[in-house]
Amino acid sequence: MAELLRVEALSAGYGEAVVVQGVDFALEAGRSLALLGRNGTGKTTLLNTLVGVTRRHGGRIALGGRDVTALRPHERAAAGIGWVPQERNIFKSLTVEENLSAVARAGPWTAERVYAMFPRLAERKANLGNQLSGGRALVLNPKLLLLDEPLEGLAPIIVQELLRSIERLVTGEGLSAIIVEQNPRQILPITHDAVVLDRGTIVHAAPSAELLADRERLDRWLAVARA
C-alpha cells in the first residue's frame, strides 16, 4: 500500500514546553493506528500537532507525499486531515443536520451516508449539535481521520455501537485513522497497528494483535488504562 502519513523527528508542545519529542512513525493508506499511553504521555498533543494547533520545535510531517509541516490548521484540513478532538468542536447552536451541511466537502461521505453509518444521528438530525460527534469529520471526506478518545464519557451500550462503527470505517471502508484510546483492550482488536507513548516519545510500535497478546508490555506501559 502507498504511504499516507510520515512523521519524522517531530518535537512539539505549547509555548516553550516540549511535550512530544523525536517522534517517528508512518501510516499506510487504508491502515488504522491505535495511539496508546497513560494519561499525560503526549497522545493528545501529538494529534494536535498533526492538526497544526501546537508549537512545533522540530521535525517534519508529510501527507500523501506532500510536506504539510508549515501549513495552517485549515490548510491541513483542506489537504485531507479530519479531526475529532475530545471537545468535539461542534456548533452547539446549530442542529445536527446543519452542523453536517456547514462543513461538508464533495466526496463519497455525504450526510445521508453518515446517517446510515450512525443511525442514532438520523434520529436526532433536528436536535442541537451537542448530539453530534465524529460524523461531522466524515463529511469533510478526509484522507486521514484523527479520533481523540471517541469513547470517553459514553454509556457502555453506546461504546459498543461506536466501536462497531469505527471498526467498519477502518476495516470495512478502508479509511485511514489514528485513534487515541485509554483502554487498549477496546481499541487494539479493531485497529491494524499500535504505538505506545511514554513521556512524549514512542517506546513501542507493533501490529495491534501482537501488542494485545503481549500481556507483559501491556502491564508495563498501560496498566493504569487496562480493563
Summary of the structure (lengths in Angstrom):
residues: 227
radius of gyration: 16.9
end to end distance: 33.2
largest distance: 48.0
contacts: 726
relative contact order: 0.18
helix: 37%
strand: 30%
